[in-house]
Amino acid sequence: MAESDKKPEEDKKPEEGRRNVMISMDGSKGAKYAFDWYAENVYQPTDNVIMAYCAEHGVNLPPTALMAGNPTVIQAMIKEKEEEVMKVFKTIDELANKHNIKHTLERLDGPPGECLIKAAEQQNVTLIVAGSRGHGTIRRTIMGSTSDYIVHHSHVPVLIVKHEDDQQKLK
């Protein structure tokens, strides 16, 4: 097949014996636990690990800041949000380094479930790993659950890792 005849997805296929694994990371206790569990129980040195962080709807400024129209206030809020993102990136890198796992970091913008599924398809991922935050029934019903969305919309296997604190709530 000529190079120009390849479909875009074929360029992203992992090499023979390698898996593209996307891990949803938001810096939460549940996400960290999910990564640790993956590293200790599933990880293979040949895995191509993609750590995905969703910055929901970009900077996510409150409407009051936009209505105020003060550029200084808006810039300060944008800077604060970017600092939060960089803090999460640092946490992700430290976590991966603790387990000696080479990884790439991918920043996604949009609703977490939707952007993770889209990125997983674009990266030709063979497994998605996510933590469960253990939200209560009412909050999950009103707001939805990212892990629930991933499970129901993914075309590849999904590993949802419940934090041990969540297990205690079930007893």
PyMOL commands that set and color helices and strands:
alter all, ss='L'
color gray80, all
select helices_A, chain A and resi 3-5+8-11+29-41+63-68+71-98+112-122+137-143+146-153+164-170
alter helices_A, ss='H'
color red, helices_A
select strands_A, chain A and resi 20-24+48-55+103-109+127-132+158-162
alter strands_A, ss='S'
color yellow, strands_A
deselect
rebuild
show_as cartoon
